[in-house]
Amino acid sequence: MSVAHSITLPAMTIESSDTLSQNNNRRKKVPAPQFHGWRLLAGIMLVVAFLAIASAAIDWIVIGPLEGRIL
């Protein structure tokens, strides 16, 4: 048994430009997200500090014994 379904859509209405501008004025103005340059710089500095620490650790652990350094 199959049942036929029909879908009815409401008719589209075209509003005048005055009505559209009034609707746009009633909407809340959402501020655009701000760019936080200091956060970006802090992130870059954290990455640079991490790479410097990793480089120093690798130098001390791997290359140090090859050059005769113990500590």
N, CA and C atoms as a LAMMPS dump frame, in Angstrom:
ITEM: TIMESTEP
0
ITEM: NUMBER OF ATOMS
213
ITEM: BOX BOUNDS ff ff ff
-5.0000000000000000e+02 5.0000000000000000e+02
-5.0000000000000000e+02 5.0000000000000000e+02
-5.0000000000000000e+02 5.0000000000000000e+02
ITEM: ATOMS id mol type element x y z
1 1 1 N 0.841 -1.168 0
2 1 2 C 0 0 0
3 1 3 C 0.889 1.234 0
4 2 1 N 0.63 2.068 -0.931
5 2 2 C 1.372 3.32 -0.955
6 2 3 C 0.391 4.468 -0.783
7 3 1 N 0.841 5.449 -0.06
8 3 2 C 0.008 6.615 0.199
9 3 3 C 0.667 7.808 -0.481
10 4 1 N -0.072 8.516 -1.281
11 4 2 C 0.47 9.682 -1.964
12 4 3 C 0.42 10.881 -1.023
13 5 1 N 1.518 11.57 -0.936
14 5 2 C 1.598 12.762 -0.1
15 5 3 C 1.721 13.97 -1.005
16 6 1 N 1.027 14.994 -0.66
17 6 2 C 1.176 16.23 -1.414
18 6 3 C 1.727 17.301 -0.481
19 7 1 N 2.603 18.112 -1.029
20 7 2 C 3.226 19.17 -0.257
21 7 3 C 2.739 20.491 -0.827
22 8 1 N 2.209 21.305 0.042
23 8 2 C 1.77 22.62 -0.41
24 8 3 C 2.684 23.663 0.218
25 9 1 N 3.14 24.577 -0.606
26 9 2 C 4.019 25.631 -0.141
27 9 3 C 3.258 26.935 -0.108
28 10 1 N 3.526 27.78 0.881
29 10 2 C 2.836 29.07 0.918
30 10 3 C 3.285 29.93 -0.254
31 11 1 N 2.403 30.77 -0.705
32 11 2 C 2.712 31.636 -1.836
33 11 3 C 3.739 32.67 -1.418
34 12 1 N 4.681 32.957 -2.298
35 12 2 C 5.709 33.952 -2.037
36 12 3 C 5.115 35.341 -2.268
37 13 1 N 5.383 36.216 -1.36
38 13 2 C 4.912 37.585 -1.541
39 13 3 C 6.127 38.492 -1.684
40 14 1 N 6.016 39.462 -2.509
41 14 2 C 7.094 40.415 -2.723
42 14 3 C 6.749 41.67 -1.944
43 15 1 N 7.665 42.044 -1.031
44 15 2 C 7.438 43.211 -0.207
45 15 3 C 8.068 44.429 -0.879
46 16 1 N 7.526 45.569 -0.563
47 16 2 C 8.091 46.794 -1.125
48 16 3 C 9.427 47.089 -0.45
49 17 1 N 10.216 47.923 -1.075
50 17 2 C 11.524 48.246 -0.518
51 17 3 C 11.407 48.995 0.8
52 18 1 N 10.319 49.751 0.996
53 18 2 C 10.125 50.45 2.273
54 18 3 C 9.941 49.448 3.41
55 19 1 N 9.173 48.415 3.169
56 19 2 C 8.94 47.398 4.195
57 19 3 C 10.232 46.644 4.503
58 20 1 N 11.011 46.362 3.469
59 20 2 C 12.277 45.657 3.694
60 20 3 C 13.245 46.509 4.507
61 21 1 N 13.313 47.798 4.211
62 21 2 C 14.234 48.652 4.966
63 21 3 C 13.773 48.795 6.416
64 22 1 N 12.466 48.811 6.655
65 22 2 C 11.974 48.878 8.026
66 22 3 C 12.317 47.601 8.773
67 23 1 N 12.205 46.448 8.105
68 23 2 C 12.558 45.184 8.75
69 23 3 C 14.049 45.137 9.063
70 24 1 N 14.879 45.644 8.163
71 24 2 C 16.32 45.644 8.401
72 24 3 C 16.692 46.559 9.552
73 25 1 N 15.976 47.671 9.708
74 25 2 C 16.271 48.595 10.801
75 25 3 C 15.86 48.027 12.142
76 26 1 N 14.885 47.146 12.174
77 26 2 C 14.423 46.564 13.429
78 26 3 C 15.339 45.452 13.931
79 27 1 N 16.128 44.887 13.047
80 27 2 C 17.017 43.795 13.46
81 27 3 C 18.126 44.329 14.359
82 28 1 N 18.607 43.452 15.228
83 28 2 C 19.698 43.837 16.114
84 28 3 C 20.975 44.002 15.296
85 29 1 N 21.728 44.997 15.647
86 29 2 C 23.035 45.201 15.022
87 29 3 C 24.045 44.378 15.806
88 30 1 N 24.61 43.367 15.18
89 30 2 C 25.601 42.514 15.828
90 30 3 C 26.978 43.053 15.449
91 31 1 N 27.803 43.391 16.442
92 31 2 C 29.126 43.925 16.1
93 31 3 C 30 42.851 15.46
94 32 1 N 30.823 43.285 14.543
95 32 2 C 31.738 42.359 13.862
96 32 3 C 32.809 41.918 14.853
97 33 1 N 33.282 40.675 14.735
98 33 2 C 34.334 40.218 15.644
99 33 3 C 35.609 41.032 15.425
100 34 1 N 36.269 41.37 16.517
101 34 2 C 37.473 42.184 16.433
102 34 3 C 38.693 41.309 16.277
103 35 1 N 39.691 41.836 15.588
104 35 2 C 40.963 41.132 15.443
105 35 3 C 41.818 41.446 16.652
106 36 1 N 42.315 40.414 17.311
107 36 2 C 43.144 40.586 18.492
108 36 3 C 44.595 40.308 18.116
109 37 1 N 45.305 41.367 17.766
110 37 2 C 46.704 41.229 17.34
111 37 3 C 47.607 40.744 18.452
112 38 1 N 47.307 41.157 19.688
113 38 2 C 48.165 40.744 20.796
114 38 3 C 48.058 39.244 21.048
115 39 1 N 46.882 38.688 20.821
116 39 2 C 46.735 37.233 20.989
117 39 3 C 47.541 36.484 19.943
118 40 1 N 47.539 36.999 18.723
119 40 2 C 48.319 36.376 17.656
120 40 3 C 49.803 36.445 17.976
121 41 1 N 50.276 37.605 18.418
122 41 2 C 51.687 37.738 18.778
123 41 3 C 52.057 36.83 19.945
124 42 1 N 51.175 36.706 20.918
125 42 2 C 51.443 35.823 22.056
126 42 3 C 51.538 34.373 21.599
127 43 1 N 50.67 33.97 20.686
128 43 2 C 50.73 32.606 20.157
129 43 3 C 52.017 32.35 19.408
130 44 1 N 52.442 33.32 18.605
131 44 2 C 53.699 33.165 17.858
132 44 3 C 54.882 33.086 18.818
133 45 1 N 54.863 33.916 19.851
134 45 2 C 55.958 33.899 20.824
135 45 3 C 56.005 32.584 21.597
136 46 1 N 54.842 32.013 21.889
137 46 2 C 54.832 30.71 22.571
138 46 3 C 55.442 29.623 21.689
139 47 1 N 55.124 29.657 20.409
140 47 2 C 55.69 28.669 19.486
141 47 3 C 57.201 28.844 19.385
142 48 1 N 57.669 30.091 19.294
143 48 2 C 59.112 30.354 19.207
144 48 3 C 59.81 29.889 20.483
145 49 1 N 59.233 30.164 21.642
146 49 2 C 59.834 29.734 22.908
147 49 3 C 59.877 28.213 22.996
148 50 1 N 58.802 27.548 22.563
149 50 2 C 58.792 26.083 22.587
150 50 3 C 59.87 25.511 21.681
151 51 1 N 60.026 26.078 20.485
152 51 2 C 61.054 25.593 19.562
153 51 3 C 62.457 25.838 20.106
154 52 1 N 62.673 26.961 20.785
155 52 2 C 63.98 27.245 21.372
156 52 3 C 64.307 26.244 22.482
157 53 1 N 63.323 25.944 23.313
158 53 2 C 63.55 24.978 24.401
159 53 3 C 63.8 23.584 23.826
160 54 1 N 63.026 23.196 22.816
161 54 2 C 63.225 21.881 22.187
162 54 3 C 64.588 21.803 21.525
163 55 1 N 65.021 22.874 20.875
164 55 2 C 66.336 22.892 20.23
165 55 3 C 67.456 22.765 21.256
166 56 1 N 67.327 23.473 22.373
167 56 2 C 68.351 23.396 23.419
168 56 3 C 68.4 21.999 24.031
169 57 1 N 67.245 21.391 24.238
170 57 2 C 67.204 20.038 24.814
171 57 3 C 67.835 19.024 23.86
172 58 1 N 67.532 19.14 22.574
173 58 2 C 68.115 18.208 21.595
174 58 3 C 69.621 18.405 21.513
175 59 1 N 70.067 19.661 21.55
176 59 2 C 71.507 19.933 21.52
177 59 3 C 72.189 19.327 22.74
178 60 1 N 71.588 19.48 23.903
179 60 2 C 72.201 18.984 25.132
180 60 3 C 72.194 17.454 25.181
181 61 1 N 71.099 16.818 24.733
182 61 2 C 70.968 15.363 24.836
183 61 3 C 71.721 14.637 23.72
184 62 1 N 71.634 15.128 22.486
185 62 2 C 72.182 14.383 21.346
186 62 3 C 73.584 14.85 20.986
187 63 1 N 73.765 16.142 20.788
188 63 2 C 75.045 16.63 20.284
189 63 3 C 76.08 16.765 21.398
190 64 1 N 75.628 17.033 22.607
191 64 2 C 76.559 17.214 23.732
192 64 3 C 77.486 16.028 23.942
193 65 1 N 76.974 14.817 24.056
194 65 2 C 77.871 13.67 24.253
195 65 3 C 78.822 13.443 23.068
196 66 1 N 78.418 13.838 21.87
197 66 2 C 79.313 13.669 20.719
198 66 3 C 80.49 14.618 20.795
199 67 1 N 80.329 15.742 21.433
200 67 2 C 81.418 16.717 21.591
201 67 3 C 82.177 16.524 22.893
202 68 1 N 81.771 15.566 23.692
203 68 2 C 82.472 15.297 24.936
204 68 3 C 81.909 16.03 26.127
205 69 1 N 80.793 16.734 25.955
206 69 2 C 80.176 17.419 27.089
207 69 3 C 79.354 16.417 27.895
208 70 1 N 79.504 16.453 29.192
209 70 2 C 78.719 15.561 30.037
210 70 3 C 77.501 16.274 30.574
211 71 1 N 77.682 17.509 31.055
212 71 2 C 76.554 18.276 31.58
213 71 3 C 76.274 19.449 30.738
